[in-house]
Amino acid sequence: MNPKSFVDDHFYETLYSNSKELTLSAKNAFQSAPDKVELIQKALQCRSTESGLPDLASATLLCSIRNNGDAQAQEVRQLILERSRALRQQLWGADVAIMVPLEISSFCASNCTFCGWR
């Protein structure tokens, strides 16, 4: 990973209400797992269509993507990319929608699942 594109732990620790504990648990689980690919497969299977991934599974995936020094790192990244492509195809298909938001106020009623403004 390019050092300039590296995101500090503090960012990930602010994503969840119990973020420090989740980040630490995810790091420990990932580092101590004998088969990291199996760990990631289990995390990816936790996703529910109603609520998405549980917090710990999400933190584990983030931790695995950020881990550079492991021999299985490339296989883990590939597994996550394949699963995310399949999920994107399942949810939205091959359509591309171009959207230019017009901001009139600081409120948006759309609540789009992909949007960082919601």
C-alpha positions, 0 to 999 in steps of 0.5 A: 500500500502506498504510504500516502494513501494509508489511512490512520487507525484513528479513522477506523476507530471512529466508525463504530460506537465501540470502535477501539474494542472492535479494531483491536479485536479484529486485529487480534483475530486476523493476526492470530488466525491460522487460515486468514482466507477462511476467516475472511470467508466467514466474515463475508458470509455474515452479511444479511440483506437487511442489515449488512455486515455486523460491526466485527465482520466489517472491522475484520475486513478493513483490518485484512485489507490494510494488512501488508506483511502477510503471505496470504494478503493478496489472496485475501484481497482478491477474495474480498474484491470478487465478493464485492463485485458479485454483490455490486452486480447482484444489487445494481447490475451493470447499470451506471447512473450519473448523478450530479447533486444540486445542493440547496440546503444541508439536508437530503431526503434521498437517503441513498445507501451508497452516499456519504452525505446521507 
